[in-house]
């Protein structure tokens, strides 16, 4: 059994900052939580490398496209090695102008966080993987209901 991470709250806050920046459509806010050499691998496989490139690339995306917003539930935060943690979360996407989650676009967010010193945690990698569960529609339906419950409580 893997124990919870001793810096659980800081790492959860780091992920919450990513979600907040994304939902506000701010490339700078999203990038603020990343290490200088951090990476994002998007839902469609797009790769952004480096905090400055992440900010610039997402600024361009947010300016030229209406993006879905996220609602998410963190599944775990655990240590991988000294100064390295792994956060797993399931996220649902609310289409632009919508008010409900589209189950076709559920996502597994995998976050590798690193301690840059003095308890300053940054995202080294955030990968968004489709969580379609084609062979397990009951799991997709359960996640949809769970995420809708989070929406209702907001």
C-alpha positions in Angstrom: 0.0 0.0 0.0 1.4 3.4 -1.0 1.0 6.1 1.6 -0.2 9.6 1.0 2.4 12.2 0.2 3.7 14.3 3.1 3.2 17.5 1.0 -0.3 16.4 -0.2 -1.9 19.7 0.4 0.7 21.7 -1.6 0.6 19.3 -4.5 -3.2 19.3 -4.6 -3.1 23.1 -4.6 -0.7 23.0 -7.5 -3.2 21.0 -9.5 -6.0 23.2 -8.4 -4.0 26.2 -9.7 -3.6 24.5 -13.1 -7.4 23.9 -13.3 -8.2 27.5 -12.2 -5.8 28.9 -14.8 -7.2 26.7 -17.5 -10.8 27.5 -16.6 -10.0 31.3 -16.6 -8.3 30.7 -20.0 -5.0 32.2 -18.8 -1.9 30.8 -20.4 0.2 32.7 -17.8 -1.8 31.3 -14.9 -1.5 27.8 -16.2 2.2 28.1 -16.8 2.9 29.6 -13.3 2.7 26.2 -11.7 5.2 24.5 -14.1 8.9 24.0 -13.7 11.0 26.0 -16.1 11.5 22.8 -18.2 8.0 21.4 -17.6 5.8 19.7 -20.1 2.2 19.3 -21.0 0.9 16.5 -23.2 -2.6 17.5 -24.1 -5.7 15.4 -24.7 -5.0 15.3 -28.4 -1.3 14.5 -28.0 -0.1 18.1 -28.5 3.2 18.6 -26.6 4.2 21.9 -25.0 7.7 22.2 -23.4 8.9 24.8 -21.0 7.1 27.3 -18.8 7.5 30.2 -21.3 6.3 28.1 -24.3 3.4 26.7 -22.3 2.3 30.3 -21.4 2.7 31.5 -25.0 1.1 28.4 -26.6 -1.9 28.4 -24.3 -2.3 32.2 -24.7 -2.6 31.6 -28.4 -5.0 28.6 -28.0 -7.2 30.5 -25.5 -7.3 33.5 -27.9 -8.1 31.6 -31.0 -10.4 28.8 -29.7 -13.1 28.4 -27.2 -11.9 25.7 -24.8 -13.8 23.4 -22.5 -13.5 24.0 -18.8 -12.6 21.3 -16.3 -14.2 19.9 -13.2 -12.0 17.3 -11.5 -11.6 14.8 -8.7 -8.1 13.9 -7.4 -7.7 10.2 -6.9 -4.3 10.1 -5.3 -1.1 11.9 -4.4 1.8 9.7 -3.6 5.6 9.8 -3.4 7.6 8.4 -6.3 11.1 9.3 -5.1 12.6 12.0 -2.8 11.3 15.4 -4.1 9.0 13.7 -6.7 5.3 13.1 -6.4 2.6 11.6 -8.6 -1.0 13.0 -8.7 -3.8 11.2 -10.5 -7.1 12.9 -11.2 -10.1 12.3 -13.3 -11.5 15.4 -15.0 -14.7 16.1 -17.0 -14.9 18.7 -19.7 -17.8 21.2 -19.9 -18.1 22.4 -23.5 -17.9 26.1 -24.2 -21.2 27.8 -23.5 -22.5 24.6 -21.8 -23.3 23.8 -18.2 -22.9 20.0 -18.2 -20.1 17.6 -18.6 -19.7 15.8 -21.9 -18.9 12.1 -21.0 -17.2 11.6 -24.3 -14.3 13.7 -23.2 -13.5 12.4 -19.7 -9.8 12.7 -19.0 -7.2 11.1 -16.7 -4.7 13.8 -15.6 -1.3 12.4 -14.6 0.8 15.0 -12.9 4.5 14.6 -12.0 5.4 17.2 -9.4 8.9 18.1 -8.3 10.2 19.9 -5.2 12.4 22.7 -6.5 13.7 23.3 -3.0 12.3 24.8 0.2 8.9 23.1 -0.4 8.3 24.9 -3.7 6.5 22.3 -5.8 6.2 22.7 -9.5 4.6 20.5 -12.3 7.3 18.7 -14.3 4.7 16.9 -16.5 1.0 17.0 -16.9 -0.5 14.5 -19.3 -4.1 14.4 -20.3 -5.2 10.9 -21.4 -8.7 10.2 -22.7 -10.8 8.2 -20.2 -13.3 6.8 -22.6 -13.7 3.3 -21.1 -15.3 1.9 -24.3 -15.3 -1.6 -22.8 -16.6 -0.4 -19.4 -19.6 2.0 -19.9 -20.6 1.6 -16.3 -17.3 3.1 -15.1 -17.8 6.1 -17.5 -21.4 6.5 -16.2 -20.2 6.4 -12.6 -17.5 9.0 -13.3 -20.0 11.2 -15.1 -22.4 11.0 -12.1 -19.5 11.8 -9.7 -18.3 14.8 -11.7 -21.9 16.1 -12.0 -22.2 15.9 -8.3 -19.1 18.1 -8.0 -20.7 20.6 -10.4 -24.0 20.7 -8.4 -22.0 21.5 -5.2 -20.3 24.5 -6.8 
